Amino acid sequence: MNSHPRRNAVHLHVNPVACDGVGICSHLAPDLITVDSWGYPIVNPRPLRRSDRRSAEGAANACPRRALYIDTT
């Protein structure tokens, strides 16, 4: 039996209803977020690596509509 507790995966998500397509997020986290032709974010669905966490938090905090959020699943 593994003595280490299982860690939950951390993901970056976007609420498409709240998003206005400003695109700041894609500049702050280009490895995690691309934008479609209208400027709306397409978030990489993979779990965040430890090295991606800072840029994901920066993008979520900079979002003027608070449409990006980090979730532990």
N, C-alpha and C positions, 0 to 999 in steps of 0.2 A: 504494500500500500504506500502511496506517495504521501510523505509527511508535509508537503507544501500545499497550502490552500490553493485552489484553482482560481486564477485571476480572470475577471470578466474582460471581454474584448471592448475596446473603446472605439467608437465610430463618430465620424462627422456627418451630420445630416443637414438637410435644408428643408424648410417649410415653404413649398412653392406658392402657397396662397399669400404668405406674408412678404415674399420677395418682390422687389421692384426692378430687379435686373440692373442694378447700379454697376456691379462688377468689381468692386473693391476687393472682394474676397479672392478672386482669381489672381490678383496682383500680389496679395499677401501670402497666398498658399498655392503657388502655381503647380507644385507637384501633387496637390490634392484636388484642385478644382480647375475645371475648364469651363468655358461659357459657350452657350449655343449661339446661333446667329442673331438672337434678340438680346443677348447679354445675360441670360439667365444661367445660373450655375449648374454644372453637372459635377457632382461630388463622387470621387472615387469610392466605391463601396467597400473596399478592403478595410480591415481594422487598422487603426492608427498605430504606427510604430512609435516608440518612445521619441525618436528623433523628429517625428512629424508633429508632435503634440504642441510645441510652442507656436508653430505657424498656424495650426488649426485654431488654437485659442485666440491668436491675434486676429485671424479672419473673422471668427465668431464675435469677438468684442468690437470690431470695427464696423460690423454690419449695421447700417442705419435703421433697418427695419427689424433687427434681431431675428432674422430668418434662419441663420445658421446656429446650430447647437451641437454640443458634444454629448454623447450618450454612452453609458456603460450598459452593455447588454449581456 
